[in-house]
Amino acid sequence: MGAALAAAGHTVVAASAVSRASRARAEALLPGAAILPPDEVVRNADLALLAVPDDVLPGLVRGLAASGCLRPGQILVHTCGSHGVGVLGPAAEHDVLPIALHPAMTITGRPEDVTRLTGACVGVTANSSPTEDAEAAWLVGEALVVEIGAEPVRIPEEMRPLYHAALAHGANHLITLVREAADLLRDAGIEPAERVLAPLLSAALDNALRLGDRALTGPVVRGDAGTVATHLRHLDARAPESAELYRALARRTAERAHAGGLIGDDEFTAVIDTFERHTP
Protein backbone atom coordinates (compact mmCIF):
# COMPACT_ATOMS: atom_id res chain seq x y z
CA MET A 1 0.00 0.00 0.00
CA GLY A 2 2.83 2.39 0.82
CA ALA A 3 4.53 1.67 -2.47
CA ALA A 4 1.26 2.13 -4.36
CA LEU A 5 0.65 5.48 -2.65
CA ALA A 6 4.23 6.52 -3.45
CA ALA A 7 3.63 5.67 -7.10
CA ALA A 8 0.54 7.89 -6.96
CA GLY A 9 2.63 10.86 -5.86
CA HIS A 10 2.68 10.60 -2.07
CA THR A 11 6.01 10.88 -0.25
CA VAL A 12 6.71 8.01 2.10
CA VAL A 13 8.86 9.59 4.81
CA ALA A 14 9.30 6.60 7.11
CA ALA A 15 8.37 2.99 7.73
CA SER A 16 8.61 0.54 10.60
CA ALA A 17 10.40 -2.74 9.95
CA VAL A 18 11.87 -5.13 12.50
CA SER A 19 12.64 -8.50 10.93
CA ARG A 20 15.28 -8.96 8.26
CA ALA A 21 12.56 -9.83 5.74
CA SER A 22 10.46 -6.75 6.52
CA ARG A 23 13.51 -4.48 6.34
CA ALA A 24 14.38 -5.96 2.95
CA ARG A 25 10.84 -5.33 1.72
CA ALA A 26 10.92 -1.75 2.98
CA GLU A 27 14.26 -1.09 1.28
CA ALA A 28 13.04 -2.58 -1.98
CA LEU A 29 9.53 -1.10 -2.09
CA LEU A 30 10.04 2.16 -0.18
CA PRO A 31 13.51 3.41 -1.19
CA GLY A 32 14.56 6.49 0.74
CA ALA A 33 12.11 5.98 3.59
CA ALA A 34 13.66 6.12 7.04
CA ILE A 35 13.26 2.96 9.14
CA LEU A 36 11.97 4.10 12.53
CA PRO A 37 9.97 2.78 15.51
CA PRO A 38 6.18 2.90 14.98
CA ASP A 39 5.58 5.99 17.13
CA GLU A 40 8.29 7.92 15.28
CA VAL A 41 6.84 6.90 11.92
CA VAL A 42 3.43 8.23 12.97
CA ARG A 43 4.91 11.39 14.47
CA ASN A 44 6.53 12.24 11.11
CA ALA A 45 3.54 11.44 8.90
CA ASP A 46 0.45 13.33 7.81
CA LEU A 47 -1.06 9.98 6.81
CA ALA A 48 -0.11 6.98 8.92
CA LEU A 49 -0.80 3.52 7.52
CA LEU A 50 -1.06 0.67 10.04
CA ALA A 51 -0.51 -2.59 8.14
CA VAL A 52 -0.32 -5.24 10.87
CA PRO A 53 -2.16 -8.51 11.66
CA ASP A 54 -5.75 -8.06 12.87
CA ASP A 55 -5.03 -9.30 16.39
CA VAL A 56 -2.06 -6.94 16.79
CA LEU A 57 -3.92 -3.80 15.73
CA PRO A 58 -5.85 -2.95 18.95
CA GLY A 59 -2.71 -3.00 21.09
CA LEU A 60 -0.76 -0.96 18.54
CA VAL A 61 -3.48 1.69 18.44
CA ARG A 62 -3.59 1.93 22.23
CA GLY A 63 0.18 2.26 22.34
CA LEU A 64 0.25 5.00 19.72
CA ALA A 65 -2.55 6.89 21.47
CA ALA A 66 -0.60 6.78 24.74
CA SER A 67 2.74 7.77 23.19
CA GLY A 68 1.83 11.34 22.28
CA CYS A 69 2.71 10.87 18.60
CA LEU A 70 -0.76 11.67 17.26
CA ARG A 71 -1.98 15.14 16.39
CA PRO A 72 -5.25 16.69 15.20
CA GLY A 73 -5.78 16.51 11.47
CA GLN A 74 -3.67 13.42 10.85
CA ILE A 75 -5.18 10.67 8.73
CA LEU A 76 -4.87 7.29 10.43
CA VAL A 77 -5.56 4.31 8.18
CA HIS A 78 -5.42 0.61 8.98
CA THR A 79 -5.53 -2.24 6.46
CA CYS A 80 -7.06 -5.05 8.57
CA GLY A 81 -10.03 -6.79 7.01
CA SER A 82 -12.09 -7.74 10.04
CA HIS A 83 -11.87 -4.38 11.84
CA GLY A 84 -13.72 -1.20 10.99
CA VAL A 85 -12.85 2.18 12.50
CA GLY A 86 -14.05 1.33 16.00
CA VAL A 87 -10.65 -0.21 16.74
CA LEU A 88 -9.10 3.22 16.08
CA GLY A 89 -11.20 4.76 18.86
CA PRO A 90 -8.28 5.49 21.24
CA ALA A 91 -6.52 7.37 18.43
CA ALA A 92 -9.68 9.16 17.30
CA GLU A 93 -9.80 10.84 20.71
CA HIS A 94 -6.77 12.82 19.50
CA ASP A 95 -8.84 14.24 16.61
CA VAL A 96 -7.24 12.18 13.88
CA LEU A 97 -9.31 11.09 10.88
CA PRO A 98 -9.83 7.31 11.23
CA ILE A 99 -10.28 5.20 8.10
CA ALA A 100 -10.15 1.46 7.37
CA LEU A 101 -8.89 0.41 3.92
CA HIS A 102 -8.64 -3.32 3.20
CA PRO A 103 -7.46 -4.47 -0.24
CA ALA A 104 -9.50 -7.40 -1.51
CA MET A 105 -6.31 -8.90 -2.87
CA THR A 106 -3.85 -11.55 -1.77
CA ILE A 107 -0.72 -9.86 -0.42
CA THR A 108 2.47 -11.95 -0.23
CA GLY A 109 5.09 -9.24 0.30
CA ARG A 110 6.40 -9.53 -3.24
CA PRO A 111 6.86 -6.64 -5.72
CA GLU A 112 4.00 -7.90 -7.89
CA ASP A 113 1.59 -7.07 -5.06
CA VAL A 114 1.80 -3.40 -6.02
CA THR A 115 0.75 -4.14 -9.59
CA ARG A 116 -2.07 -6.39 -8.42
CA LEU A 117 -3.64 -3.54 -6.45
CA THR A 118 -4.42 -1.80 -9.75
CA GLY A 119 -7.99 -2.74 -10.61
CA ALA A 120 -8.58 -4.53 -7.30
CA CYS A 121 -11.39 -3.59 -4.92
CA VAL A 122 -10.63 -2.03 -1.54
CA GLY A 123 -13.09 -2.22 1.34
CA VAL A 124 -13.56 1.28 2.80
CA THR A 125 -15.01 1.96 6.24
CA ALA A 126 -15.19 5.35 7.95
CA ASN A 127 -17.25 6.92 10.73
CA SER A 128 -20.87 5.74 10.58
CA SER A 129 -22.28 8.96 12.07
CA PRO A 130 -24.52 10.79 9.55
CA THR A 131 -22.54 14.05 9.72
CA GLU A 132 -20.66 16.17 7.23
CA ASP A 133 -17.34 15.28 8.90
CA ALA A 134 -18.16 11.57 8.72
CA GLU A 135 -18.93 11.80 5.00
CA ALA A 136 -15.64 13.62 4.51
CA ALA A 137 -13.81 10.65 6.03
CA TRP A 138 -15.52 8.28 3.58
CA LEU A 139 -14.54 10.54 0.69
CA VAL A 140 -10.92 10.77 1.83
CA GLY A 141 -10.73 6.98 2.05
CA GLU A 142 -12.27 6.54 -1.37
CA ALA A 143 -9.93 9.14 -2.87
CA LEU A 144 -6.88 7.29 -1.55
CA VAL A 145 -8.17 4.09 -3.12
CA VAL A 146 -8.82 5.74 -6.48
CA GLU A 147 -5.33 7.27 -6.41
CA ILE A 148 -3.70 3.83 -6.40
CA GLY A 149 -5.87 2.69 -9.31
CA ALA A 150 -8.20 0.51 -7.25
CA GLU A 151 -11.98 0.54 -6.80
CA PRO A 152 -13.46 1.59 -3.44
CA VAL A 153 -16.31 -0.45 -1.97
CA ARG A 154 -18.08 0.87 1.13
CA ILE A 155 -18.29 -1.70 3.93
CA PRO A 156 -20.49 -0.85 6.97
CA GLU A 157 -18.69 -1.11 10.30
CA GLU A 158 -20.87 -3.97 11.58
CA MET A 159 -20.36 -5.99 8.38
CA ARG A 160 -16.55 -5.96 8.36
CA PRO A 161 -16.17 -9.40 10.04
CA LEU A 162 -18.56 -11.07 7.56
CA TYR A 163 -16.93 -9.25 4.63
CA HIS A 164 -13.51 -10.43 5.74
CA ALA A 165 -14.70 -13.99 6.40
CA ALA A 166 -16.02 -14.16 2.84
CA LEU A 167 -12.70 -13.07 1.36
CA ALA A 168 -10.61 -15.33 3.60
CA HIS A 169 -12.89 -18.29 2.89
CA GLY A 170 -12.66 -17.73 -0.85
CA ALA A 171 -8.99 -16.85 -1.28
CA ASN A 172 -7.18 -18.67 1.52
CA HIS A 173 -9.17 -21.88 1.30
CA LEU A 174 -8.95 -21.85 -2.48
CA ILE A 175 -5.17 -22.12 -2.16
CA THR A 176 -5.53 -24.99 0.30
CA LEU A 177 -7.92 -26.76 -2.04
CA VAL A 178 -5.67 -26.32 -5.08
CA ARG A 179 -2.62 -27.61 -3.21
CA GLU A 180 -4.61 -30.60 -1.92
CA ALA A 181 -5.63 -31.46 -5.49
CA ALA A 182 -2.03 -31.11 -6.68
CA ASP A 183 -0.79 -33.40 -3.90
CA LEU A 184 -3.35 -36.06 -4.84
CA LEU A 185 -2.24 -35.96 -8.47
CA ARG A 186 1.39 -36.37 -7.42
CA ASP A 187 0.37 -39.32 -5.23
CA ALA A 188 -1.16 -40.79 -8.37
CA GLY A 189 2.19 -40.36 -10.16
CA ILE A 190 1.02 -37.49 -12.35
CA GLU A 191 3.57 -34.73 -12.98
CA PRO A 192 3.56 -31.82 -13.35
CA ALA A 193 0.33 -31.63 -11.38
CA GLU A 194 0.01 -27.86 -11.92
CA ARG A 195 0.01 -28.31 -15.70
CA VAL A 196 -2.95 -30.68 -15.44
CA LEU A 197 -4.86 -28.46 -13.02
CA ALA A 198 -4.27 -25.00 -14.50
CA PRO A 199 -6.68 -25.09 -17.48
CA LEU A 200 -9.36 -26.91 -15.50
CA LEU A 201 -9.25 -24.67 -12.44
CA SER A 202 -8.98 -21.49 -14.49
CA ALA A 203 -12.11 -22.46 -16.41
CA ALA A 204 -13.93 -23.48 -13.22
CA LEU A 205 -13.15 -20.17 -11.51
CA ASP A 206 -14.20 -18.18 -14.57
CA ASN A 207 -17.45 -20.14 -14.82
CA ALA A 208 -18.17 -19.80 -11.09
CA LEU A 209 -17.80 -16.00 -11.21
CA ARG A 210 -19.92 -15.68 -14.35
CA LEU A 211 -22.52 -18.40 -13.91
CA GLY A 212 -22.83 -18.94 -10.16
CA ASP A 213 -24.04 -22.38 -9.08
CA ARG A 214 -24.90 -23.22 -12.69
CA ALA A 215 -21.15 -23.66 -13.18
CA LEU A 216 -21.15 -26.78 -10.98
CA THR A 217 -20.09 -29.97 -12.76
CA GLY A 218 -18.88 -33.40 -11.69
CA PRO A 219 -20.29 -36.51 -10.06
CA VAL A 220 -22.18 -34.79 -7.24
CA VAL A 221 -24.18 -32.60 -9.62
CA ARG A 222 -24.81 -35.58 -11.91
CA GLY A 223 -26.04 -37.61 -8.96
CA ASP A 224 -23.33 -40.22 -9.55
CA ALA A 225 -23.36 -41.60 -6.03
CA GLY A 226 -21.33 -44.64 -7.09
CA THR A 227 -18.48 -42.44 -8.30
CA VAL A 228 -18.56 -40.43 -5.08
CA ALA A 229 -18.37 -43.69 -3.12
CA THR A 230 -15.35 -44.80 -5.15
CA HIS A 231 -13.63 -41.47 -4.50
CA LEU A 232 -14.22 -41.81 -0.77
CA ARG A 233 -12.88 -45.37 -0.60
CA HIS A 234 -9.63 -44.41 -2.30
CA LEU A 235 -9.22 -41.15 -0.41
CA ASP A 236 -9.85 -42.87 2.94
CA ALA A 237 -7.18 -45.42 2.07
CA ARG A 238 -4.54 -43.14 0.56
CA ALA A 239 -5.19 -39.58 1.79
CA PRO A 240 -7.46 -39.52 4.86
CA GLU A 241 -6.78 -35.82 5.56
CA SER A 242 -7.99 -34.93 2.06
CA ALA A 243 -10.95 -37.28 2.44
CA GLU A 244 -12.31 -35.20 5.31
CA LEU A 245 -12.15 -32.04 3.19
CA TYR A 246 -13.67 -33.84 0.20
CA ARG A 247 -16.65 -34.96 2.30
CA ALA A 248 -17.31 -31.46 3.64
CA LEU A 249 -17.11 -29.78 0.25
CA ALA A 250 -18.99 -32.50 -1.63
CA ARG A 251 -21.84 -32.35 0.91
CA ARG A 252 -22.04 -28.57 0.59
CA THR A 253 -21.91 -28.89 -3.20
CA ALA A 254 -24.84 -31.32 -3.08
CA GLU A 255 -26.82 -28.95 -0.86
CA ARG A 256 -26.23 -25.99 -3.17
CA ALA A 257 -27.03 -28.05 -6.27
CA HIS A 258 -30.24 -29.32 -4.70
CA ALA A 259 -31.33 -25.88 -3.51
CA GLY A 260 -30.69 -24.49 -6.99
CA GLY A 261 -32.67 -27.21 -8.73
CA LEU A 262 -29.63 -28.71 -10.42
CA ILE A 263 -30.28 -32.18 -8.99
CA GLY A 264 -33.55 -33.77 -7.93
CA ASP A 265 -34.56 -35.15 -4.58
CA ASP A 266 -33.62 -38.75 -5.45
CA GLU A 267 -30.13 -37.85 -6.67
CA PHE A 268 -29.54 -35.61 -3.67
CA THR A 269 -30.64 -38.33 -1.25
CA ALA A 270 -28.41 -40.91 -2.96
CA VAL A 271 -25.35 -38.69 -2.68
CA ILE A 272 -26.02 -37.79 0.95
CA ASP A 273 -26.60 -41.46 1.80
CA THR A 274 -23.21 -42.21 0.30
CA PHE A 275 -21.52 -39.97 2.85
CA GLU A 276 -23.34 -41.80 5.63
CA ARG A 277 -22.41 -45.25 4.35
CA HIS A 278 -18.76 -44.41 3.73
CA THR A 279 -17.77 -42.82 7.00
CA PRO A 280 -14.31 -43.98 8.14
C-alpha positions in Angstrom: 0.0 0.0 0.0 2.8 2.4 0.8 4.5 1.7 -2.5 1.3 2.1 -4.4 0.7 5.5 -2.7 4.2 6.5 -3.4 3.6 5.7 -7.1 0.5 7.9 -7.0 2.6 10.9 -5.9 2.7 10.6 -2.1 6.0 10.9 -0.3 6.7 8.0 2.1 8.9 9.6 4.8 9.3 6.6 7.1 8.4 3.0 7.7 8.6 0.5 10.6 10.4 -2.7 10.0 11.9 -5.1 12.5 12.6 -8.5 10.9 15.3 -9.0 8.3 12.6 -9.8 5.7 10.5 -6.8 6.5 13.5 -4.5 6.3 14.4 -6.0 2.9 10.8 -5.3 1.7 10.9 -1.7 3.0 14.3 -1.1 1.3 13.0 -2.6 -2.0 9.5 -1.1 -2.1 10.0 2.2 -0.2 13.5 3.4 -1.2 14.6 6.5 0.7 12.1 6.0 3.6 13.7 6.1 7.0 13.3 3.0 9.1 12.0 4.1 12.5 10.0 2.8 15.5 6.2 2.9 15.0 5.6 6.0 17.1 8.3 7.9 15.3 6.8 6.9 11.9 3.4 8.2 13.0 4.9 11.4 14.5 6.5 12.2 11.1 3.5 11.4 8.9 0.5 13.3 7.8 -1.1 10.0 6.8 -0.1 7.0 8.9 -0.8 3.5 7.5 -1.1 0.7 10.0 -0.5 -2.6 8.1 -0.3 -5.2 10.9 -2.2 -8.5 11.7 -5.7 -8.1 12.9 -5.0 -9.3 16.4 -2.1 -6.9 16.8 -3.9 -3.8 15.7 -5.8 -2.9 19.0 -2.7 -3.0 21.1 -0.8 -1.0 18.5 -3.5 1.7 18.4 -3.6 1.9 22.2 0.2 2.3 22.3 0.3 5.0 19.7 -2.6 6.9 21.5 -0.6 6.8 24.7 2.7 7.8 23.2 1.8 11.3 22.3 2.7 10.9 18.6 -0.8 11.7 17.3 -2.0 15.1 16.4 -5.3 16.7 15.2 -5.8 16.5 11.5 -3.7 13.4 10.8 -5.2 10.7 8.7 -4.9 7.3 10.4 -5.6 4.3 8.2 -5.4 0.6 9.0 -5.5 -2.2 6.5 -7.1 -5.1 8.6 -10.0 -6.8 7.0 -12.1 -7.7 10.0 -11.9 -4.4 11.8 -13.7 -1.2 11.0 -12.9 2.2 12.5 -14.1 1.3 16.0 -10.7 -0.2 16.7 -9.1 3.2 16.1 -11.2 4.8 18.9 -8.3 5.5 21.2 -6.5 7.4 18.4 -9.7 9.2 17.3 -9.8 10.8 20.7 -6.8 12.8 19.5 -8.8 14.2 16.6 -7.2 12.2 13.9 -9.3 11.1 10.9 -9.8 7.3 11.2 -10.3 5.2 8.1 -10.1 1.5 7.4 -8.9 0.4 3.9 -8.6 -3.3 3.2 -7.5 -4.5 -0.2 -9.5 -7.4 -1.5 -6.3 -8.9 -2.9 -3.9 -11.6 -1.8 -0.7 -9.9 -0.4 2.5 -11.9 -0.2 5.1 -9.2 0.3 6.4 -9.5 -3.2 6.9 -6.6 -5.7 4.0 -7.9 -7.9 1.6 -7.1 -5.1 1.8 -3.4 -6.0 0.7 -4.1 -9.6 -2.1 -6.4 -8.4 -3.6 -3.5 -6.5 -4.4 -1.8 -9.7 -8.0 -2.7 -10.6 -8.6 -4.5 -7.3 -11.4 -3.6 -4.9 -10.6 -2.0 -1.5 -13.1 -2.2 1.3 -13.6 1.3 2.8 -15.0 2.0 6.2 -15.2 5.4 8.0 -17.2 6.9 10.7 -20.9 5.7 10.6 -22.3 9.0 12.1 -24.5 10.8 9.6 -22.5 14.0 9.7 -20.7 16.2 7.2 -17.3 15.3 8.9 -18.2 11.6 8.7 -18.9 11.8 5.0 -15.6 13.6 4.5 -13.8 10.7 6.0 -15.5 8.3 3.6 -14.5 10.5 0.7 -10.9 10.8 1.8 -10.7 7.0 2.0 -12.3 6.5 -1.4 -9.9 9.1 -2.9 -6.9 7.3 -1.6 -8.2 4.1 -3.1 -8.8 5.7 -6.5 -5.3 7.3 -6.4 -3.7 3.8 -6.4 -5.9 2.7 -9.3 -8.2 0.5 -7.3 -12.0 0.5 -6.8 -13.5 1.6 -3.4 -16.3 -0.5 -2.0 -18.1 0.9 1.1 -18.3 -1.7 3.9 -20.5 -0.8 7.0 -18.7 -1.1 10.3 -20.9 -4.0 11.6 -20.4 -6.0 8.4 -16.6 -6.0 8.4 -16.2 -9.4 10.0 -18.6 -11.1 7.6 -16.9 -9.3 4.6 -13.5 -10.4 5.7 -14.7 -14.0 6.4 -16.0 -14.2 2.8 -12.7 -13.1 1.4 -10.6 -15.3 3.6 -12.9 -18.3 2.9 -12.7 -17.7 -0.8 -9.0 -16.8 -1.3 -7.2 -18.7 1.5 -9.2 -21.9 1.3 -9.0 -21.9 -2.5 -5.2 -22.1 -2.2 -5.5 -25.0 0.3 -7.9 -26.8 -2.0 -5.7 -26.3 -5.1 -2.6 -27.6 -3.2 -4.6 -30.6 -1.9 -5.6 -31.5 -5.5 -2.0 -31.1 -6.7 -0.8 -33.4 -3.9 -3.4 -36.1 -4.8 -2.2 -36.0 -8.5 1.4 -36.4 -7.4 0.4 -39.3 -5.2 -1.2 -40.8 -8.4 2.2 -40.4 -10.2 1.0 -37.5 -12.4 3.6 -34.7 -13.0 3.6 -31.8 -13.3 0.3 -31.6 -11.4 0.0 -27.9 -11.9 0.0 -28.3 -15.7 -2.9 -30.7 -15.4 -4.9 -28.5 -13.0 -4.3 -25.0 -14.5 -6.7 -25.1 -17.5 -9.4 -26.9 -15.5 -9.2 -24.7 -12.4 -9.0 -21.5 -14.5 -12.1 -22.5 -16.4 -13.9 -23.5 -13.2 -13.2 -20.2 -11.5 -14.2 -18.2 -14.6 -17.5 -20.1 -14.8 -18.2 -19.8 -11.1 -17.8 -16.0 -11.2 -19.9 -15.7 -14.3 -22.5 -18.4 -13.9 -22.8 -18.9 -10.2 -24.0 -22.4 -9.1 -24.9 -23.2 -12.7 -21.1 -23.7 -13.2 -21.1 -26.8 -11.0 -20.1 -30.0 -12.8 -18.9 -33.4 -11.7 -20.3 -36.5 -10.1 -22.2 -34.8 -7.2 -24.2 -32.6 -9.6 -24.8 -35.6 -11.9 -26.0 -37.6 -9.0 -23.3 -40.2 -9.5 -23.4 -41.6 -6.0 -21.3 -44.6 -7.1 -18.5 -42.4 -8.3 -18.6 -40.4 -5.1 -18.4 -43.7 -3.1 -15.3 -44.8 -5.2 -13.6 -41.5 -4.5 -14.2 -41.8 -0.8 -12.9 -45.4 -0.6 -9.6 -44.4 -2.3 -9.2 -41.2 -0.4 -9.8 -42.9 2.9 -7.2 -45.4 2.1 -4.5 -43.1 0.6 -5.2 -39.6 1.8 -7.5 -39.5 4.9 -6.8 -35.8 5.6 -8.0 -34.9 2.1 -11.0 -37.3 2.4 -12.3 -35.2 5.3 -12.1 -32.0 3.2 -13.7 -33.8 0.2 -16.6 -35.0 2.3 -17.3 -31.5 3.6 -17.1 -29.8 0.2 -19.0 -32.5 -1.6 -21.8 -32.3 0.9 -22.0 -28.6 0.6 -21.9 -28.9 -3.2 -24.8 -31.3 -3.1 -26.8 -28.9 -0.9 -26.2 -26.0 -3.2 -27.0 -28.0 -6.3 -30.2 -29.3 -4.7 -31.3 -25.9 -3.5 -30.7 -24.5 -7.0 -32.7 -27.2 -8.7 -29.6 -28.7 -10.4 -30.3 -32.2 -9.0 -33.5 -33.8 -7.9 -34.6 -35.2 -4.6 -33.6 -38.7 -5.5 -30.1 -37.8 -6.7 -29.5 -35.6 -3.7 -30.6 -38.3 -1.2 -28.4 -40.9 -3.0 -25.3 -38.7 -2.7 -26.0 -37.8 1.0 -26.6 -41.5 1.8 -23.2 -42.2 0.3 -21.5 -40.0 2.8 -23.3 -41.8 5.6 -22.4 -45.2 4.3 -18.8 -44.4 3.7 -17.8 -42.8 7.0 -14.3 -44.0 8.1 
